[in-house]
Amino acid sequence: MTIVSLSGQSADEIAGWAVESGAVMVAIGPHSLTVEGSRAVLVAGALRHGGLVLAARPGACGEGGRA
């Protein structure tokens, strides 16, 4: 899954609450983070922090990447 900030949070800020929610980071973008974790938990966190959780294809974040 990819978490995108709609409120201007940096990838580091997104990572802070996403990791606290149990996400495992896969890749980092300027205002986004590709993660593995519980979609329901991450969607709830994203709503609280002005973010959006999107589906990401396996391999979308580089060779061998998983999302």
C-alpha positions in Angstrom: 0.0 0.0 0.0 1.1 3.6 -0.6 0.2 6.3 1.9 0.1 9.8 0.4 -0.1 13.0 2.5 -2.9 15.3 1.5 -1.9 17.7 4.3 1.8 18.3 3.3 3.4 15.8 5.7 6.8 14.6 4.8 7.6 10.9 4.4 9.3 11.0 7.8 6.1 12.4 9.4 4.0 9.7 7.7 6.4 7.0 8.8 6.1 8.1 12.4 2.4 7.4 12.7 2.4 4.5 10.2 5.1 2.6 12.0 3.3 3.2 15.3 0.2 1.6 13.6 2.3 -1.5 12.8 3.3 -0.7 9.2 6.5 -2.0 7.8 8.2 0.5 5.5 9.0 -0.7 1.9 9.9 2.5 0.1 9.9 6.2 0.7 8.9 9.1 -1.6 8.8 12.8 -1.1 5.3 13.0 0.4 4.4 9.3 0.4 5.4 6.0 1.9 4.9 2.4 0.6 4.2 0.0 3.4 3.0 -3.4 4.3 0.5 -3.7 7.2 -3.2 -3.8 8.2 -5.2 -1.7 5.7 -8.0 -1.0 8.2 -5.5 0.3 10.8 -3.6 2.4 8.3 -6.7 3.9 6.8 -7.9 5.0 10.2 -4.5 6.6 10.9 -4.4 8.2 7.5 -7.8 9.8 8.1 -6.6 11.2 11.4 -3.4 12.6 9.8 -4.8 13.9 6.5 -3.5 11.1 4.3 -4.8 8.7 1.8 -4.1 4.9 1.5 -3.8 3.6 -2.0 -3.3 0.0 -3.3 0.1 -0.6 -4.9 1.0 -3.4 -7.2 3.8 -5.8 -6.1 7.0 -4.5 -7.6 5.7 -0.9 -7.9 8.4 0.3 -5.7 11.4 -1.3 -7.5 12.7 -4.7 -8.2 11.7 -7.2 -5.6 9.5 -4.6 -3.9 6.3 -5.6 -2.2 3.3 -3.4 -1.4 
